[in-house]
């Protein structure tokens, strides 16, 4: 796993710092060099994984979206916050009329599902554009989540989500933002209304796929909801 690269780089940096013959300028240059090597190594590995994904005849997510999701996955896995090698990616930059959710098995680098997914009613019409971490906003929240437990709710089997970023999605469980099935998440709804239906902020799924997907990703797998309005800065806001 790439997340094992980080301790090695830290060791090299600390080892270098013990040499009293090295000037501050050389040390500074070395820190920059190590950072560049780390960035290049991670980026190159992620791109390699992306181009070798088994698509299962599904469309691939965009490389930028996949890259941000995978970086967060590695950090969360290193910290022990997530436990499964399953990554779920939602790209809210895309039309709600397209399949913009992917479930990826990172053990085999295989896309297992590619599905429609709804955003919150106050997040936008066909396209998502407004996001919130507030109760009763009826808006979706971006960022990284750890999946929780399955329970039986008003939509049937539903999956609780724990937001992992302060101020971005940290109120997800309190708000009742969960993954559930809904009849408004369907191709027929799109044909009748020219867009997918919308939720109260939950990433709602097609009813026929819900049980399979939430059973697979439950209990500490990684979910990432992407939108270009937010830069990748998960580590700064990560809930400890």
Buried (B, 14 or more C-beta within 10 A) or exposed (E): EBBEBBEEBEEEBEEBEEEEEEEEEEBEEBEEEBEEEBEEEBEEBBEEBBEEBEEEEBEBBBEEBBBBBBBBBBBBBBEEBBEBBBBBBBBBBBEBBBBBBBBBBBEEBBBBBBBBBBBBBBBBEBBBEEBBBEEEBBBBBBBBBBBBEBEEEEBEBBBBBBBBBBEBBBBBBEBBBBBBBBEBBBEEBBEEEEBBBBBBBBBBBBBEBBBBBBEBBBBBBBBBBBBEEBEBEBEEBBBE
